[in-house]
């Protein structure tokens, strides 16, 4: 097991190098440069001023030189400075927004798995009943509804028509003067719709995975043996079947880690939440290469860590996997 983990950790290094090389090339091949985006609204700016700005950003150098310069800074944990007008360090811009995105998505992730597991178990244990069919309809609706459309629909219904929830931001203007309880309640009202949007589509998919996995486990011989011994159905399902049925969801949990950033772009932009997703969208629109690369690298690192965590959880949950890998 230890040898396997060390091998996987060492493999992360060439993978990260490959990801940075491909991403850096693709980002710079996109049409439009930061200088063009900044000067588009000021046609009086001359060619010399544009060239000075390109030189200031290092865009006058060949692409491979720009890449090695950026990698050299990355090796020192320096993500560079933003191309925006504030010219702030990318690390500072990401650091101030990362807690918001992580908090939102961790809450959504807990909600997804907390609801998907019991929903999947109910669908599997009541197979082909009206309950199972109702859950199936919910799953297909969850897969079919676009996230951005759902976000706009909720804004119109609960924010405009019913006026129950605020439609943007994290706090009401002037909420700094609120007491603690009122302040937390105000934030909770602002987060209701974004969290619902973030968790709805994944909840449908996870519950379907759970149903399929549980049906597969319930049909195994050891479950039949457990029932033949006179164990209650609750013990059979929740003690014997559930542990093995959770294995596919462990993979989904590992893959959900990078979604903590990538999945936030849509709902953070629509609901004007100052998180990583909104920052990424603004950076792409402005061709702010350092910010885009910084967020992409964090997402890639989370993806690799997520896959590693999923493998470790698999080995911990299933002794057969642990023994098989330990023999390598």
C-alpha positions, 0 to 999 in steps of 0.5 A: 500500500505504501509503495503504491501511494509513493508511486502515485505521488511521484506521478503527480509531478510529470502530470502537473508539468504536462497540465501546465504546458497544455493549459499555458499554450491554450490560454495564450492561443485564445483570440485577443491579448490583455493589451487589446482588451484594455485599449479597446475603449481608448482608440487614441492610444498609439502603437508605441504605448501598446508595445510598452504595455506588452513589454511590461507584461512580458508578452513581447517574448516568444511563448516558450520563454514566457512559459519558462519564466512563469514556471520559474515563478511557480516553482517559488510559489509565485503566481505573478501579478494580475494584468488588471489595472490594480496589478495585484499579486495573483496569490492575494486575489485568489486567497481573499476569494478562495474561502468563499468558494470553498465554504459554499461548495463544501456546504453543497457537497455535504448536502448532495451526499447527505441527501443522495445516499438515502434517496438512492437507498430508498429507490433501490429498496423500493425498486419498481414502485411508485417511489422509485419511479418518482425518484427516477423522474426527479433524476432525469429532471436534474440531468436535463435542467441547465444550471444557468436556467435554474439559477435565473428561474429561482431568481425570478420566482423567489427574488422578484415575484415572491420577494423571499430571498435576495438575488445577489451578493453575500450580504445586505447593504449595511449588514455590518451594523447587524447583530451576530444572529441577524448577520448570520441569518442575512448571509444564510438567506443570500446563500440559499439559492446559490447552494440549491443551484450548486447541489441540484444537478449533482444530487440527481446524478449521485442518487442514481449512482447510489441506486445502481450500486445498491441494487448490484450489492443487494443481489450478492450471495452474502446479502442472501446469506445475511437474510437467511440468518434472520437478520433484520432488513435494516441491519442487512441494508445499512450494515452489510450492503451500504459499505460496499455500495458506497465504493462508486460514490467514493470515486464521485467524491474524489472527482467532486473536489476539483468541482469546488472551483470549476463548478462555481463559475456559473452560479457565482457569476449569476448571483454576483458572489465574490468567489473564485468562480466569478474571479475566473470568469472576469479573468477570462473575459479580460485575458488576464493570463496570470489569474487564469493560470493560477486558478487553473493550476489550483483546479488541476492540483485539486483534481490530482489530489481528488483522484489520489484521495479516491484511491486511498478511500477505495483501499480503506473501504475494501480490504481486497483492493488494499491487499492487491495493491500492497502486493505490487 
